[in-house]
């Protein structure tokens, strides 16, 4: 059987899709373009209305191009509005997030995957059948936690992902051992609320326990820590990442807004001053670290004054890249009931302004790295490499994929191999 997986949204979804691909290959399936596949799995996001729309459009497009295809839909949109997706052409099954880890088992008989019941991966694991380079991936994204019990007023994810659930540390380390054995040199560690790791297990383990175990891994592997909420990025976390060669100098810390009144309305448990102090601490310990952030514009009640305050904060913070999200009402959230709403045109204009700040921020960081000698992992076809501090650079000559190299940054987008 031939399959394709189409993924929307966050790194957690990317990790989930990789685990699904691992399961499918273990059952004898082979990858193909969506137009040639017998099965297409659409792993959806529902963080905004546009994410929902993109999933619907994709399913319709796949069905038009491949009239005989069987479509299985999973992810957050599938959990939130299963009947909407079940009604779309060629959809044979909708699988909620809490069943996603066993998706291949659930649909195996229908799809003729006779070995499905014998596969022992699941639960976000990497079964070890996918080597670096499969489906264009060089680094592995590994989910160690899912679910969230925070109650940000705008967010639908607690209802689509459920309560926080951590994978036991021994199983995480087993997955990492398998991944390194399969040839992976970089592993991105991700979760829906990664900072809550271990709280649900009840054995005293925390995010620091996880990071300490990763720091002790005896292999030439690099761990890239995915998004961590600012309140969970403690001084101890910063110090450990700064001190250990096992971790990429890369943080993603979602600020969401640069105005304290807006943060309170969003139910974000920190202030702008706290966030600024956190970034300053990272910069003192790791002057060349990549530090990204998420920003929401147009939250209900956001005034010109709130927006101006955010703009000034973002222009001053030494961040390296921004992900900008125009506010989108999610039915069932507290924010969806809040007034006054910001009109669509104003939201689009404000998003454009913040994206422009993000572009200037990214350019400033790239320019600051010119002349630096950095360690990087070759990706794509070996003509590019990604540094620990998340610069993707074209190389002056081709190398093998998935190879550690030292590069000299020549300009914003080019580097010379300097081994």
N, C-alpha and C positions, 0 to 999 in steps of 0.2 A: 504494500500500500504506500502511496505517495502522500506526503503531508506538507503543509505550510503553516507557520505560526505568525500571526500579525499582532504586534504588541503596541499598546498605547500607554502613556503615562510614565510613572515613576520607576526608579531603579528596582523597587520591590517587584513590580510587575515584570521587569526585565529578568530578574532572578527567577521568578515563578515560571516564565516562559522557557528559560534555559532548562529548568528541571523537567518541564513537560516534554521538551525536545529530547532530553536524555531518556525519559520513560518511553517515548515513541520509538526511538532508535533501538532501545533494548528489546522492544517487541518486534523488531524486524522492519519497521517502516523506514522510508528514505525521504529525504527532503526534496522538494520541487517548488517551482514558482506557483503562486496561487492559481494561475490560469490552467495549470497542468495537474493540480493536486486532486486526489480523491477526497481528502479531508483538509479543511482549513479551520484552525483554531484561532478565534479572535479574542484576545485578552484585553478587556476594555478598562478604561479609566472613566471616572465620573466626577472629577474634581470641579469641572465647569460644564455649562451647557454646551459649549463648543466641543468638548471632549465627547459628550454623548452623541452629538451630531456627526462628528468625524467617524465614530464607530458605525453608526447606521449607514452613512454614505459608503463606507468601505465594504460592508456586507453586501449592499445592493450592487456595488461595482464588481465584486468577486462573483456574485451570482450571474450577472450579465455576461461576464467574460467566460464563465465556466458553468454552464447550465446544469451539469450533472454533479457538481460538487456538493458534499455534505459539510455544513458549517456548524461547528460547536462554539458557543459563545460563553465566555467566563469573565471574571474580573468584577470590578466595583459596579459598573453599570448593570451587568448581568444580575448582581445581587440586589441592586436597588429597584430596578424596573424589569424583571424577567419577562413579563408578558409583552412588553413593547418589543423586545428582541425576538421572542419566540414567534412573533407574527411576521417577521421579515423573511424574504425569500431564501429557501434552501437551508434555513436553520433547523437542525434536527434535534438539538438539545441545548438547554441553557444550564450552566453549572455555576452554582454560587461559590463565592470565595471560600466558604468553609468546607466545600467539597473539592476544591481545585487540586489539592495534593493527590487526590485519588481519581482525577479526571480520566486518565487512560484506563484504569480498571473499570470505571463506570460505563465507558463507551466501548470498551474493548471487544465485547461479543458482537455488538452491532456493526463494528467496523472490521471484524475479521482478524483482530489481533489475538491470535490463539495463545500467545505466551504472556498476555497481560497479567493473568492471575499469578504468574510466577515471578513477576518483577518485584524486587524488594527495596526500591528507592523510596520515592515519595517524601512527603513532609518537607518539601523544599530542598531535599538533598541533591547533591551531584553524584550520580551513580558512577562516574568515572569513564563513561563511554564517549564523552565529547572531548576531543583534544583541542588545544589552541588552534585557531584558524577556522574551525567549523562555523559555518554561517557568518563568516567575516569577523568573528570575535577572537581577540587575542587575550584580553583579561577576562577572568571569571567574575561574575557577580553572584555572591552567595548570600541568601537570606537567612538570618539567624533569629529573627523575631518578626511577628506580625501582630496586627491589632493595636488599638490605642484607646486609652481611657481618659485622655485629656478632653476638655470640652470647649475647644475654640468655637466661638459663636458662629463662624462662617462655614465650618467644615462638616461634611457628610461622612467622612471616612470612618469614624467610630461605629456608625451604623452599617457600613458595608464591609468592614474588616473585623468587627467584633472586639472583644476585650483583648488586652495584651497577652501574647503567648510566645514564650521564648523556647528555642531549641536547647536542650541540655548541652552543657559545655562539652561533655565527652563526645557527643555526636557532631558538634561543630568542628571539633579538632579532628575527628575521623574524616569528615568531608574535606577539610583542608589537606590532610595527609593524602587523600585520594587525588585531589586536584593537583597537588604538587607532583605526585607520582605520574599523573597524566601529562605533565609538562607545563602547567601554568606557573608563570613567574610573578604575576600580579593578580591579586584577589581583592575585589571590592566587597566590603562587609556592609550589609544593608539591613534595614528593618523599617517598619511603618513608624514606630516610635523607638528608635534604636537605644536612646538613652534610658529607657525603662527595662533594658535587658536584665533578666533574672528576677525581677520583682515578683512575678507570678509563680516562680518555681518554689520559692520559700526556703531555699537552702543557704541564703545569705549571699549568693552570688549577685554581682552587679555589673554594670558596664565596665568598671575598672577591673573586675575579675576577668572578664572577657579580653580586654586589651592587654592585661598582664600576661595571660596565657598566649596571646598572639605574639607578644614581644619575646617570649621564650621559645618560639618555634625555631628549630635548628635546621634552617634551610635558607637559601638565598632567594627568599620571596619577599615581595612588597605588599603590604596591606594598605588599601585606600579606604578610609572610613567615610561612609556615606553621611547623609544629612543627620545632624545631631541638633536637638533643640538647645537654644542658648543656655537655659537653666540647667541642662544636663552636662554641659561642657565645663566641668569644674577645673579649678587650677591643677588638681592632680591629673586629670585627663590631658590637659595641655602639656604639663611637664613630662608625662610619660611619652606622648607622641613626639615631643621635641627631643627626648633623650635617646629614643630607640631607632636604630637604622631599619627596623622592620616596617616602620610606618612612613607613608608618603606625607610630605609637608603640605597637606591639603585639608582644609576644613570647609564644610558647607553648613552655615548657621543661619537659618531663616529668621530674619528680622520681622518681616511682614509689614511694618509701618514705622515711620520715623517720628511719630507724635505720640506722647504718652496717653493723652485722652483716647486716641484711636486704639492703642494697644489695650487699654482697659475695656473698651467696647468689644474688641475682638476676643477678650478673655485670654490674653497672652500674659503669663506670670512673670514679667520682667519689665524693666524700664529702658528707655534709650540710654541713660547713663550706665546702667549695668552692661548693656550690649557694647557700648563704646569702650568700657574698661576691659571687657573680654577680648575685644579685637586688639586693643593696645597690648595686653598681656601676650597674646599670640605673636604680635609683631616683635616684641622684645625678645622672645625666645626663638622665633623663626622668622627673621626679617624678610626672607624670600618666599614664604609660604603662600600658596593660593588660598584665598578666603572668599567663597561665594555666598550669596544670600538670595532669599526669595522675598519679593515685595508684592503686596496687593494694593492696587489703586482703585479708588471709587467705592470704598466701603461705605455703607449707608451712614449718612451724617458727616462724611468727610467734607470739610469746608475748604475754601481757598487757603485759609490760614493753616489748616492741618497739612494740606498738600505742600505749601511753601516750606513749612517746618521740615517735612520729610525730604524735600529736595535739598535743603541746606545740609541736613544730616548726611545724606548719601554723597553729596559732593565732598564732604570733609572726611568721611571714613576711608581708611586705606583698604578697601575691598578690591577684588580682582575681577569679579563677574557678577552679574545680576540676572535672575530669572524674574520676569515681570508678569504678573497675572492681573488682567482686568477683572474686577469683582464680578461674580456671577451668582445670583440667587440660587441656593440649593434648597428646594422644598423640604421642610422638616427641620431646618436649622433655625436657631434663634435669630440670626442676622436677617433671614428672609422675611421676618416679621417687623423689622426695624424700619423706621422712617426718620428723616426723608431719604429717598433714594437719590443717588447721583445720576443725572441723565446720561444716556449712552454716548453722546458726542463728547461730553466732558470727560468721561472715563477714557475714551479712545485718545483724546488729546493729552491727558495726563500720563497715560501709559507710554505714549510716544516720547514725552519729555523724560520720563524715568529711563526708558530704554536708551535714549541718547546719553544720559549720564552713565549708564552701564557700559556703553560703547567707549566712552572716554576713559572710564575706569580701567577697562580691559586693555585699552591701547597704552595707557600709562604704565600698567604693570608689565606688559610685553616689552616696552622700551626699556624699562628698568633692568631687564634680564639680558640685554644685548652685551656681549662680551663675557658672560658667565659660562663656566664649564659645569655641565649638569649631567647626571646619570639619567638615561632614558631607555624605554623599552620600544623596540621596533614593532610597528603595527602595519595594518593593511597589507600591502605587498612587499613590505620592507623598505619602501621609499620614504616613509615617515616614521617619527618616533614621538612618544609621549613622555615628558619628563615627570619626575615626582611631583613637582609643583604645577602639573596639569597644563603645560604648554605642548600643543601639538605642532611639530616642526617638520618641514620638508628637509630631507637629508641631501647632502651633495652627491652621494652615490648610494646605490641600493645595497642593502644588507639582507640577511635572512629575516623572516618574520620571527617575533618572539625571542629576540636576542637583546641582552643588555649591552648598551654602548655608552660611551661618554661623548657628549657633543659640546661644541662651542657655538653659542647662539650668535649668529651673524647679523640678523635683523629680526623684525617682528615675527616672521613666519619661516625663516630658513636657518639651518644649522649645518655645521661641518663636523663630521665624525672625527673625534679627537682621541682615539684609543692609543 
